[in-house]
Amino acid sequence: MRPDLSRSLAANLQQRIAQDPSRELPSINDLARENAVAYQTMWKAVQILIKKGFIVCPRGKKISVAPLLRPGTQESLTSAEEIACRIRNRVLSAQYRAGHALPKVSFFALEAQVGQTTVTRALRVLESEKLVHKRKARWFAGPPPAQRSILTRPDQAPVILVLFSDYADWSLSLRSSFVAKFLTPFFAETAGHGIRLIPAMREPYPHQALDIPAGITQVKSAIRSFKDRYLGCLALAQFPKKDRFENWLAPLCSLGKPIVYFDNTDTGEYLARSFLNAGKSYYRFHFDENAAVKLALSRLHVSGHRVIGIHGASLADWMERRLDRIVAHARELDPSLRIAVSGPAEAIWGELQESEISFVTSSVARKAGIELEKGDADRKDRERFCRLLSEETASLASLIRDEKPTAIMAMNDYMAREYFFWFKALGYEIPGDFSLVGFDNQSEAVLFPLSTIDFGFSRLGYLAVHALMGDLPIRADRQGNVPGPCEFIDRGSIGTV
């Protein structure tokens, strides 16, 4: 056994715990199978985390996360502490959302195999931390709701500033189905708390008829006018460029109110609390592309796939970044794992339209004069269509023919949708002949269905509101980074080899 293998496994497991401490850990046997190592190797990795205080194994039972323990101790938790820890993690990771009723006490008692008195003792501890509260006979997540009148005048409501780069950025962000996964729960949560959202822009606004603060002078003036009603700022910006974006955030951080930067490209890691000279009020909420790639690769690897095809990586910069991470993490996961990349993709792949199902195959069918929807094309027409489809999409056809991958990793779910219909049109079955996985958990993945990676934007949108309100503690690293909890959504498009 390589001396650093256990440490590497421990580091990966520690990262997994940090991403979502509320999730139950698999058994050591399952972890060993998942990482393709011996039981003893995995056990050594677990022992490393036990010594650090990230994992407990009380009385020889199944391993579990122990976030209440300080690093370097091996003290076991009491039953009430374990239950409090479990509920705390679920509240702080947005599995139990503020204001929503918790499961009944009897549920937690059955789950932990303890008495209801023990559960009540755990809930009282969380109540003292303002993570849960009781109304009549039911327990609810989050602190008690603030007493406010439903007739509060707009000029008396609390305010959150939503900062965009410019008008084009505003329009793009609000129309993006990708960003909508974050903004939808953000809007819902602010509405539920009676919070007004005030848009602002870094660049001058072209339509001066609307009273929108633009430029740092107007934005700071607007904030001063809100006085105590100002809760903080949500910064939304597409592809921030160094030496410009921080010139905006640093002055806002100096006001002492929370700043949440939603980095939906995962490219703004240089913006840290130390870099901005900001205290603990600055947060960078972002999707964790490294974790997402690792999760997708590990599921394919566990299913026996050793040659994974990547197509269309040259279409955009973000695809190139994702490809680089896929290749790097595949090398770390298993040196025998091969990532086969296609040649330059044809222009037709860059013309995908979100509103049209099977854009590529439909376009080729129209060119061939075949109505595939009717299903009455004769054999010769079908053969002509398949031949034309292979010619028009030679980059993908040659990837399948020459590299012989057993799985295709699509760069997003829109691409996965196209591959799904491409394989079906040529007579292949998913996952019988090829496995397929995408990213984003878009509606396409539900309809067809396709296994995918969810970036956890919904939880981030919810948590962003509470970071700005300051009523729930937010788990962030020392530089304010809060990654979305990535989750593998299994919809049956990954088969075993």
BELWO-V393537 format. One record per residue. N is the residue number from 0. RES is the residue in one small letter. D_LAST is the distance of its C-alpha to the last C-alpha in Angstrom with 1 decimal. Layout:
n->N res->RES d_last->D_LAST
n->N res->RES d_last->D_LAST
This chain:
n->0 res->m d_last->26.6
n->1 res->r d_last->27.6
n->2 res->p d_last->30.5
n->3 res->d d_last->29.3
n->4 res->l d_last->25.8
n->5 res->s d_last->27.1
n->6 res->r d_last->29.3
n->7 res->s d_last->26.5
n->8 res->l d_last->24.4
n->9 res->a d_last->27.7
n->10 res->a d_last->28.3
n->11 res->n d_last->25.0
n->12 res->l d_last->25.6
n->13 res->q d_last->29.2
n->14 res->q d_last->28.2
n->15 res->r d_last->26.0
n->16 res->i d_last->29.0
n->17 res->a d_last->31.3
n->18 res->q d_last->29.3
n->19 res->d d_last->29.5
n->20 res->p d_last->31.5
n->21 res->s d_last->31.7
n->22 res->r d_last->28.1
n->23 res->e d_last->27.5
n->24 res->l d_last->25.8
n->25 res->p d_last->22.9
n->26 res->s d_last->23.9
n->27 res->i d_last->23.8
n->28 res->n d_last->21.1
n->29 res->d d_last->18.8
n->30 res->l d_last->19.8
n->31 res->a d_last->19.1
n->32 res->r d_last->15.5
n->33 res->e d_last->15.1
n->34 res->n d_last->16.7
n->35 res->a d_last->15.1
n->36 res->v d_last->18.7
n->37 res->a d_last->21.1
n->38 res->y d_last->23.0
n->39 res->q d_last->26.3
n->40 res->t d_last->25.1
n->41 res->m d_last->24.2
n->42 res->w d_last->27.5
n->43 res->k d_last->29.4
n->44 res->a d_last->28.1
n->45 res->v d_last->29.1
n->46 res->q d_last->32.5
n->47 res->i d_last->33.1
n->48 res->l d_last->32.7
n->49 res->i d_last->34.9
n->50 res->k d_last->37.6
n->51 res->k d_last->37.4
n->52 res->g d_last->37.8
n->53 res->f d_last->34.6
n->54 res->i d_last->33.2
n->55 res->v d_last->35.2
n->56 res->c d_last->34.4
n->57 res->p d_last->37.6
n->58 res->r d_last->38.6
n->59 res->g d_last->35.3
n->60 res->k d_last->33.5
n->61 res->k d_last->30.2
n->62 res->i d_last->30.2
n->63 res->s d_last->31.3
n->64 res->v d_last->32.5
n->65 res->a d_last->36.2
n->66 res->p d_last->37.6
n->67 res->l d_last->41.1
n->68 res->l d_last->41.2
n->69 res->r d_last->42.8
n->70 res->p d_last->41.0
n->71 res->g d_last->41.9
n->72 res->t d_last->42.7
n->73 res->q d_last->40.9
n->74 res->e d_last->43.1
n->75 res->s d_last->41.5
n->76 res->l d_last->41.9
n->77 res->t d_last->43.9
n->78 res->s d_last->42.5
n->79 res->a d_last->44.4
n->80 res->e d_last->43.1
n->81 res->e d_last->39.5
n->82 res->i d_last->40.0
n->83 res->a d_last->41.9
n->84 res->c d_last->39.3
n->85 res->r d_last->36.5
n->86 res->i d_last->38.7
n->87 res->r d_last->39.9
n->88 res->n d_last->36.4
n->89 res->r d_last->35.6
n->90 res->v d_last->38.9
n->91 res->l d_last->38.5
n->92 res->s d_last->35.0
n->93 res->a d_last->36.2
n->94 res->q d_last->34.3
n->95 res->y d_last->37.8
n->96 res->r d_last->39.9
n->97 res->a d_last->43.6
n->98 res->g d_last->45.8
n->99 res->h d_last->43.2
n->100 res->a d_last->43.7
n->101 res->l d_last->41.7
n->102 res->p d_last->40.4
n->103 res->k d_last->43.1
n->104 res->v d_last->44.2
n->105 res->s d_last->43.1
n->106 res->f d_last->39.4
n->107 res->f d_last->39.4
n->108 res->a d_last->41.3
n->109 res->l d_last->38.7
n->110 res->e d_last->35.8
n->111 res->a d_last->37.4
n->112 res->q d_last->39.1
n->113 res->v d_last->42.5
n->114 res->g d_last->45.8
n->115 res->q d_last->46.7
n->116 res->t d_last->49.4
n->117 res->t d_last->46.9
n->118 res->v d_last->45.0
n->119 res->t d_last->48.3
n->120 res->r d_last->49.2
n->121 res->a d_last->46.0
n->122 res->l d_last->46.7
n->123 res->r d_last->50.2
n->124 res->v d_last->48.9
n->125 res->l d_last->46.8
n->126 res->e d_last->49.8
n->127 res->s d_last->51.8
n->128 res->e d_last->49.2
n->129 res->k d_last->49.5
n->130 res->l d_last->45.8
n->131 res->v d_last->46.6
n->132 res->h d_last->49.8
n->133 res->k d_last->51.2
n->134 res->r d_last->52.9
n->135 res->k d_last->54.7
n->136 res->a d_last->52.3
n->137 res->r d_last->48.9
n->138 res->w d_last->47.2
n->139 res->f d_last->45.9
n->140 res->a d_last->43.8
n->141 res->g d_last->45.6
n->142 res->p d_last->49.3
n->143 res->p d_last->52.0
n->144 res->p d_last->52.4
n->145 res->a d_last->55.2
n->146 res->q d_last->58.3
n->147 res->r d_last->58.9
n->148 res->s d_last->60.7
n->149 res->i d_last->58.9
n->150 res->l d_last->62.0
n->151 res->t d_last->61.4
n->152 res->r d_last->62.7
n->153 res->p d_last->60.3
n->154 res->d d_last->62.4
n->155 res->q d_last->62.0
n->156 res->a d_last->58.2
n->157 res->p d_last->56.0
n->158 res->v d_last->54.5
n->159 res->i d_last->51.2
n->160 res->l d_last->51.4
n->161 res->v d_last->48.4
n->162 res->l d_last->48.5
n->163 res->f d_last->47.1
n->164 res->s d_last->47.6
n->165 res->d d_last->49.4
n->166 res->y d_last->49.6
n->167 res->a d_last->46.6
n->168 res->d d_last->44.5
n->169 res->w d_last->45.7
n->170 res->s d_last->44.9
n->171 res->l d_last->41.4
n->172 res->s d_last->40.6
n->173 res->l d_last->41.8
n->174 res->r d_last->40.0
n->175 res->s d_last->36.6
n->176 res->s d_last->34.0
n->177 res->f d_last->32.2
n->178 res->v d_last->35.4
n->179 res->a d_last->36.3
n->180 res->k d_last->33.7
n->181 res->f d_last->36.0
n->182 res->l d_last->39.3
n->183 res->t d_last->39.0
n->184 res->p d_last->39.1
n->185 res->f d_last->41.5
n->186 res->f d_last->43.9
n->187 res->a d_last->43.6
n->188 res->e d_last->44.3
n->189 res->t d_last->47.3
n->190 res->a d_last->48.7
n->191 res->g d_last->48.4
n->192 res->h d_last->50.5
n->193 res->g d_last->53.0
n->194 res->i d_last->52.2
n->195 res->r d_last->53.3
n->196 res->l d_last->51.0
n->197 res->i d_last->53.1
n->198 res->p d_last->51.5
n->199 res->a d_last->52.6
n->200 res->m d_last->51.9
n->201 res->r d_last->52.1
n->202 res->e d_last->53.5
n->203 res->p d_last->56.5
n->204 res->y d_last->55.8
n->205 res->p d_last->56.9
n->206 res->h d_last->58.3
n->207 res->q d_last->61.0
n->208 res->a d_last->62.0
n->209 res->l d_last->59.3
n->210 res->d d_last->60.1
n->211 res->i d_last->57.0
n->212 res->p d_last->57.6
n->213 res->a d_last->56.5
n->214 res->g d_last->57.0
n->215 res->i d_last->57.2
n->216 res->t d_last->60.9
n->217 res->q d_last->60.5
n->218 res->v d_last->57.4
n->219 res->k d_last->59.2
n->220 res->s d_last->62.2
n->221 res->a d_last->60.2
n->222 res->i d_last->58.7
n->223 res->r d_last->62.3
n->224 res->s d_last->63.4
n->225 res->f d_last->60.8
n->226 res->k d_last->62.3
n->227 res->d d_last->60.9
n->228 res->r d_last->58.8
n->229 res->y d_last->56.4
n->230 res->l d_last->53.2
n->231 res->g d_last->51.3
n->232 res->c d_last->49.3
n->233 res->l d_last->45.8
n->234 res->a d_last->45.1
n->235 res->l d_last->42.8
n->236 res->a d_last->42.6
n->237 res->q d_last->40.2
n->238 res->f d_last->39.3
n->239 res->p d_last->42.2
n->240 res->k d_last->43.9
n->241 res->k d_last->45.2
n->242 res->d d_last->49.0
n->243 res->r d_last->49.4
n->244 res->f d_last->47.4
n->245 res->e d_last->48.5
n->246 res->n d_last->52.1
n->247 res->w d_last->51.7
n->248 res->l d_last->49.8
n->249 res->a d_last->52.0
n->250 res->p d_last->55.2
n->251 res->l d_last->53.5
n->252 res->c d_last->52.2
n->253 res->s d_last->55.8
n->254 res->l d_last->56.9
n->255 res->g d_last->55.4
n->256 res->k d_last->53.3
n->257 res->p d_last->49.4
n->258 res->i d_last->47.5
n->259 res->v d_last->43.9
n->260 res->y d_last->42.2
n->261 res->f d_last->39.1
n->262 res->d d_last->37.1
n->263 res->n d_last->34.6
n->264 res->t d_last->33.5
n->265 res->d d_last->32.9
n->266 res->t d_last->35.3
n->267 res->g d_last->38.4
n->268 res->e d_last->37.7
n->269 res->y d_last->40.9
n->270 res->l d_last->42.9
n->271 res->a d_last->43.4
n->272 res->r d_last->46.2
n->273 res->s d_last->47.8
n->274 res->f d_last->47.6
n->275 res->l d_last->49.3
n->276 res->n d_last->51.7
n->277 res->a d_last->50.6
n->278 res->g d_last->50.7
n->279 res->k d_last->48.2
n->280 res->s d_last->48.7
n->281 res->y d_last->46.2
n->282 res->y d_last->42.6
n->283 res->r d_last->39.8
n->284 res->f d_last->37.2
n->285 res->h d_last->34.1
n->286 res->f d_last->30.4
n->287 res->d d_last->28.4
n->288 res->e d_last->26.2
n->289 res->n d_last->25.1
n->290 res->a d_last->23.9
n->291 res->a d_last->22.2
n->292 res->v d_last->20.3
n->293 res->k d_last->19.4
n->294 res->l d_last->18.2
n->295 res->a d_last->15.9
n->296 res->l d_last->14.5
n->297 res->s d_last->14.1
n->298 res->r d_last->12.2
n->299 res->l d_last->9.6
n->300 res->h d_last->9.8
n->301 res->v d_last->9.7
n->302 res->s d_last->6.4
n->303 res->g d_last->5.0
n->304 res->h d_last->6.1
n->305 res->r d_last->9.0
n->306 res->v d_last->10.7
n->307 res->i d_last->12.0
n->308 res->g d_last->14.7
n->309 res->i d_last->18.1
n->310 res->h d_last->20.7
n->311 res->g d_last->24.3
n->312 res->a d_last->24.9
n->313 res->s d_last->28.4
n->314 res->l d_last->29.8
n->315 res->a d_last->31.2
n->316 res->d d_last->32.1
n->317 res->w d_last->30.0
n->318 res->m d_last->26.9
n->319 res->e d_last->27.8
n->320 res->r d_last->28.3
n->321 res->r d_last->24.9
n->322 res->l d_last->23.2
n->323 res->d d_last->25.2
n->324 res->r d_last->24.0
n->325 res->i d_last->20.3
n->326 res->v d_last->20.8
n->327 res->a d_last->22.9
n->328 res->h d_last->20.7
n->329 res->a d_last->17.6
n->330 res->r d_last->19.9
n->331 res->e d_last->21.0
n->332 res->l d_last->17.7
n->333 res->d d_last->16.2
n->334 res->p d_last->18.1
n->335 res->s d_last->15.1
n->336 res->l d_last->13.5
n->337 res->r d_last->14.8
n->338 res->i d_last->16.2
n->339 res->a d_last->17.1
n->340 res->v d_last->20.1
n->341 res->s d_last->21.8
n->342 res->g d_last->25.4
n->343 res->p d_last->28.1
n->344 res->a d_last->27.4
n->345 res->e d_last->29.9
n->346 res->a d_last->32.6
n->347 res->i d_last->31.3
n->348 res->w d_last->28.5
n->349 res->g d_last->31.3
n->350 res->e d_last->33.1
n->351 res->l d_last->30.8
n->352 res->q d_last->32.9
n->353 res->e d_last->31.9
n->354 res->s d_last->34.0
n->355 res->e d_last->32.5
n->356 res->i d_last->29.2
n->357 res->s d_last->27.2
n->358 res->f d_last->29.8
n->359 res->v d_last->28.2
n->360 res->t d_last->27.4
n->361 res->s d_last->30.7
n->362 res->s d_last->32.6
n->363 res->v d_last->31.4
n->364 res->a d_last->32.1
n->365 res->r d_last->35.6
n->366 res->k d_last->36.1
n->367 res->a d_last->35.2
n->368 res->g d_last->37.5
n->369 res->i d_last->34.9
n->370 res->e d_last->34.8
n->371 res->l d_last->31.2
n->372 res->e d_last->32.1
n->373 res->k d_last->34.2
n->374 res->g d_last->31.5
n->375 res->d d_last->34.2
n->376 res->a d_last->33.5
n->377 res->d d_last->33.9
n->378 res->r d_last->31.5
n->379 res->k d_last->33.3
n->380 res->d d_last->33.3
n->381 res->r d_last->29.6
n->382 res->e d_last->29.0
n->383 res->r d_last->31.5
n->384 res->f d_last->29.8
n->385 res->c d_last->26.3
n->386 res->r d_last->28.1
n->387 res->l d_last->30.0
n->388 res->l d_last->27.1
n->389 res->s d_last->25.3
n->390 res->e d_last->28.6
n->391 res->e d_last->29.4
n->392 res->t d_last->26.0
n->393 res->a d_last->25.6
n->394 res->s d_last->24.2
n->395 res->l d_last->21.0
n->396 res->a d_last->21.0
n->397 res->s d_last->21.4
n->398 res->l d_last->18.7
n->399 res->i d_last->16.1
n->400 res->r d_last->17.9
n->401 res->d d_last->18.7
n->402 res->e d_last->16.0
n->403 res->k d_last->12.9
n->404 res->p d_last->11.0
n->405 res->t d_last->7.7
n->406 res->a d_last->9.6
n->407 res->i d_last->13.3
n->408 res->m d_last->15.5
n->409 res->a d_last->18.8
n->410 res->m d_last->22.0
n->411 res->n d_last->23.2
n->412 res->d d_last->22.8
n->413 res->y d_last->25.2
n->414 res->m d_last->23.1
n->415 res->a d_last->19.9
n->416 res->r d_last->22.1
n->417 res->e d_last->23.0
n->418 res->y d_last->19.5
n->419 res->f d_last->18.7
n->420 res->f d_last->21.7
n->421 res->w d_last->21.2
n->422 res->f d_last->17.8
n->423 res->k d_last->19.5
n->424 res->a d_last->22.6
n->425 res->l d_last->20.8
n->426 res->g d_last->19.2
n->427 res->y d_last->15.6
n->428 res->e d_last->14.0
n->429 res->i d_last->12.8
n->430 res->p d_last->10.1
n->431 res->g d_last->9.5
n->432 res->d d_last->9.6
n->433 res->f d_last->9.5
n->434 res->s d_last->9.3
n->435 res->l d_last->12.9
n->436 res->v d_last->15.0
n->437 res->g d_last->18.7
n->438 res->f d_last->21.7
n->439 res->d d_last->25.1
n->440 res->n d_last->24.4
n->441 res->q d_last->26.7
n->442 res->s d_last->27.6
n->443 res->e d_last->25.3
n->444 res->a d_last->22.3
n->445 res->v d_last->23.9
n->446 res->l d_last->24.9
n->447 res->f d_last->21.8
n->448 res->p d_last->19.9
n->449 res->l d_last->17.9
n->450 res->s d_last->16.5
n->451 res->t d_last->18.8
n->452 res->i d_last->20.8
n->453 res->d d_last->24.3
n->454 res->f d_last->26.8
n->455 res->g d_last->29.2
n->456 res->f d_last->32.1
n->457 res->s d_last->33.5
n->458 res->r d_last->34.2
n->459 res->l d_last->35.6
n->460 res->g d_last->38.0
n->461 res->y d_last->39.3
n->462 res->l d_last->39.7
n->463 res->a d_last->41.4
n->464 res->v d_last->44.2
n->465 res->h d_last->44.8
n->466 res->a d_last->44.7
n->467 res->l d_last->47.6
n->468 res->m d_last->49.4
n->469 res->g d_last->49.1
n->470 res->d d_last->48.8
n->471 res->l d_last->45.4
n->472 res->p d_last->44.4
n->473 res->i d_last->41.5
n->474 res->r d_last->39.1
n->475 res->a d_last->39.3
n->476 res->d d_last->39.2
n->477 res->r d_last->42.5
n->478 res->q d_last->42.2
n->479 res->g d_last->41.6
n->480 res->n d_last->37.9
n->481 res->v d_last->36.1
n->482 res->p d_last->32.4
n->483 res->g d_last->30.8
n->484 res->p d_last->28.5
n->485 res->c d_last->25.0
n->486 res->e d_last->22.8
n->487 res->f d_last->19.2
n->488 res->i d_last->19.6
n->489 res->d d_last->16.7
n->490 res->r d_last->17.4
n->491 res->g d_last->14.2
n->492 res->s d_last->12.8
n->493 res->i d_last->9.7
n->494 res->g d_last->6.7
n->495 res->t d_last->3.8
n->496 res->v d_last->0.0
